Amino acid sequence: MPIKSHAVVFTARNQVEFRAIESPDPGSEDVVIEIHQSWISNGTEGSFLRGERISGDVAWREGDPAPFPMVAGYQKVGRVLSVGAKVSRFKVGDFVFASMSRVLGMFDNQYAGHVSPGVCAQGAVMPLPPGLDPAAYSGLVLTQVGYNCGTRPQVQPGQVAVVMGDGLVGQWAGQTLAARGAQVVMVGRHADRLAKFAPFGCTVLSGDDNGVAALRELNFGPVQVLVETAGSLSALDSYLPLMRRNGHMVIAGFYPSAENVNLLLALQRFRNSELTFDLVSGATQERLEETMRWIADGRLKTLDLITHRFPVERAADAWALIESKREPVLGVVLDWPAARP
């Protein structure tokens, strides 16, 4: 029999409701989790809410079905309520991280995070280490993307790494590069977000030139790594003259699809610099586990980036804040009833 759950549902473009839904009858390899906190991915989920994409990296195009209603999100922590007969790694009462769940009656965008109880395949579940507030791990998938951005490129201690974008992925990419010994410069548009990164490196307001003039004034020398998280193709061109030969560009933004792209022509301008490009939007179990270790031992800071926490019943208010930016906002966590006294 289906399970009665509650979820944050995008019912139409820019419409958010917290409402009852159904989750499927759990199978023998499923774990059912009562959610305590789920972390909103402002960028990815925001583009779903605006109807800009229909799955992780697939942009919506004219003629595609409207991707609603959907349960967005892909990261949460909570307590195990039950396990299937073939599940041996978890037991009732364990505190765990989980990514996607399965739901019924929704547009299948291959995501379903903000739902409780959540029916999750056991491969999407990880035990939490003791010590920290479990909310520290509630954004683990997104933290892992930042970790991936910061560990992919070759960089030696003291070499310059520029992070374009002061959002969550940019913050964690910069933290990771700083932990590796790079001289990190974060380029962004929000003074409050840049201030959060200041303990890890230099900060620059982007301006109309993507911060190039300000970076030149710092006189750090050639850029070994450029991490582009903001979806700005112009940044790649802007920084090309500053890049070290055999440097690395890490591509982590979302770029709406363009028709009839000539890939050879698009890459020709980078060819003579012998740059390496890394594409880093995915997740692997190995990286999630390593990211969790970095959080546990303090190399990656997550709780410091939470600016707002909302009761999940007020998810629509959380999204109104994220979209309007009427006050400084970065990390937004939803607190579920199971976590309340």
N, C-alpha and C positions, 0 to 999 in steps of 0.2 A: 504494500500500500504506500502511496506517496506520503511524504512527511510535510507537515504544516510548518512553514518557515516564514520569516520576515526578511525583507530585503530593501535596499536602496535601488529604486527602479527609475530609469530614464524612460518616461512615457512618450515623449516627443522632443523635438529640438528645444533645448533650454527649459525643459519641464522635468522636475524631480519630485518623486514621492517616496515615502517610507510606507510600505504596505505589505500585507500578507501575500505570500506566493506558495507554490508547491515545489518541493524538491523530490527527486525520484527515490523510490525504495532502494535503500543501500544494498550493495552486493557483498559477496564474500571477501573482496579485496578493498572494501571501502572503510573509511573512518568518518564517523559523524562527530562534528565539532561544534560546541557552543562557543560563539565568538565573544571575546572580551573587548578587543580593539581591532579596528581596520584602518589602514592608512590610505588616504586619497592620493592618487597619482594625478596631480593637477594638470599636467600636460596631456598625457594619453587619455585619461578619462574626460578631460575638458573637450578634446576633439571629438570623442564619441558623443558627448552631450550636445555639441553644436552640429552633429551630423556630418562631420568632415571625413570620417573613416568608417569602415564596416568590419575591420578586424585589425590585428596588431599593426601591420605596415601596409594595409590596403586602403587607399583613399576612396571615399565615396565619389561616384561619377553620375552624371545625369543619366537616368534610366535605371540605376540600381534601386533595389527595394529600400524603403526607409528603414533604417536599422533600429526600429523600436517596436514594442518595449524591450528594454535590455537591462540586465543586471551587470553593471560595469565593476571595475576594481579587480585586483588580483593578489591582494596581500593582507594577511590578518593573523592574529594570535588568539588562542583560546584554549578551552579544556575539552578533552576527549569525553564524549558521552557514550559511545559504543564503537565496537570494532567488529569487522567481518570475521568469519571463521578462518580465513586464510591470512589474517593479519597477525603477525607475531612481534612486530617491533614496538607496538604501542598498546597501552592498556587504559581502561577507564580511569579518568582523573589526571592523566598526564597533561602537562601544559605544552603546547606545540605551536609551531608556525605552520600555516597552510597557504597555498596560492589559490588556484581556481577551484570552484565547486561546480556541481551540475545542478541545473534548475529546469523546471518544466514550463512550457507556455511562453517562452521568451525568444526574441531574435538571437540566433546563435552567433555571437561575436567572438567565440572561443575564450571569453572571459566571464567570470561570475565570482566576484570577490566579496562584496558587501551583502552577505546572506548568512542567516543563523536560524536554526542549526544548519550547518553546511555539510553536504555529502561530498567527500573528497576522496579521490583515489589515493591509496596509501603512498604512492610515489610523489604526491604533491604535499606531503606532510613531513615535518622535521621536528625532532624534540628540541625544546629550548634549554640552553645551558642555565644553571642556577646563577643567582647573584644580582642581575640587573632587573629593573622594571620590565616586564614582558613587552610593554609598548615600544621598547627600544628596538625590538625585532619586527614590529608590525609593518614596517616598510621595506622588508628584506629584499624583495625582488628589485625594487628601484635602487636600493643601496648597492645591490650587486651590479646593476648597470653602471653606476658610477665607479665601483671597484674595477669592473671590466675595462672601462675607459682608461683608468689610471695604471693598469698593469699590462695592457697590451703593448704599448709602444716601448721601444728601446730608449732608455734615458740613463745618463750617468749622473752621479751626485754633482750638483752645481749647475747642470745644464738648465736652460730656460724652457718651461712649459707654460703655454698660454691656454686658459680655459675660457672659451666664449660661452657666456650664459651663467647667471647666478642663481639658477633654480636648484632643485634638489640633486639632480644628476651632476650638474656642474660642481656643486658643493662637495659631493662625495668623490668625484673624479679628482678635484683639486686636493682634497685631504689625502687621497691615495698617492698621488704624485709627490706631495710634500713628504709623506712617510718614506718614500723611496729616495729622498734626498734632492729632488728637483727644486729649482728656484721657480716657484709658481706665481703666475700673474693671473688673477681672475678679472675678466672684462664683463661688466654687466650694466644694467640700467637702473638698479634699485640700491640706493645708499644703505638701506637697512640690511639687505641681504649681503652686500659686500662687507659690511661691518662684521657679520657673522663669520666671514671667511678670513678676516684680517689676522687672526692668530696663526694662520697657516701659510701666509704669503702676502704678496702685494695685491692691491686692488686698483682698478681703473674704471671710471665711468666710460661707457662705450662711445657715446657721441655719434656724429654722422659718419665717422671714418672707422667704426668698429674698434676705436681705441688705439689705432696704429700710431698716431702722432704722440700720444702720451707714452706709449711703450718705447718709442724711439728716444724720448727725453730721458727715460730711465737708464738708457745706455747699457742694457744688460748683455748685448751681443746677440748672435743669431738664435732663432727659436728652433729648438730640437723637436718639440711636440706642440701641436695645436689640437685641442679637443673642442669640437664644435657641437654644442648641445642645444642651440637656440633655433635651429632650422634656418640659418642664414647662409645661403650659398654665396652671398657677396663677401662674407668673412673669409672664405677660402681664397678668393682672389686678392683681398686686401692684404692678407698675411703672406702670400707667396713670395714677395720680394724680401721678407724678413726671415724666411725659413733657411735653416742649415741644410746644405746638401746631404742627401740621405736621411732627411728628417721624416717625421711621421705626422700624418693628419688622421685624427680619430673622428669618425662621423657618427654622431649620436642623436641628431635632431630628426624631426619628422618633416619630410619635404613632399608636399602634394605632387601627385604625378604630373608629368609634362608629356605632351604628345610628341611622337616622332623624335625622340632624343637620339642624337648622333653621339654615341658613347666615345668613339675614338676622337671626335672633334672636341668633346667636352673635356677630355683628359689631356689633350695635346699640350695645353699651356702648362701642365705640371710635369711633363715628361722629362725635360732637360734638367730638372732639379732632382730627379731620381727619388721622388718621395714615395713613401709607403702609406697606403690608405688602409685603415682598420674600420670595419663596420661592426657595431657592438650593441645591437638592440635586444639580443636574446638573453637566455638564462640557461645555466646547466646546474645539475645537482652538485657537482664538484665546486663550482664557483659560489653557489649559495652557501655551502658548508664553510668554505674559506672566508667568505664575507661575514658569516656569523661569528667565526673565530676572531676576526678583526674587530667586530663590535664588542665582543666579550672582553677582549684584552685592552680596549680603549684606543686602538689605532684609528678606528672610524667612530665619529661622534654622530649620534642620531637624535637623542632626546633634546640636545641643544638646538636642533633645527625645527622642533615643534613650536609653532607660534599660536596655534588655536586647537582646542579640543571641544567638540560638540557632542551632546547626546545624539545617538543615531537617529532618534525621532526628528531631530532638527537638521537632517541632512540637506534639505532644501535651503536652509539658511546658510549652511556651510558653503554650498555652491554659489549662492548669491554673493557671498563675500569673495570667493575665489575669482569669480568672473568679473565682478565690479572693481575689485582691488580698492575698495573704499578706505581701507586701512592696510598697513603693511601685513602681508600674509606669505607664508612659505610652507611649512609643514602643517598639514591639517589631519587630525586623527579623530575618528568617530568612536565614542565610547558606547558599548552595548549594555543592556540591562544586567547581564550576568556578572559584569565587573563592578556593579554598584553595591555599596553596603546594604 
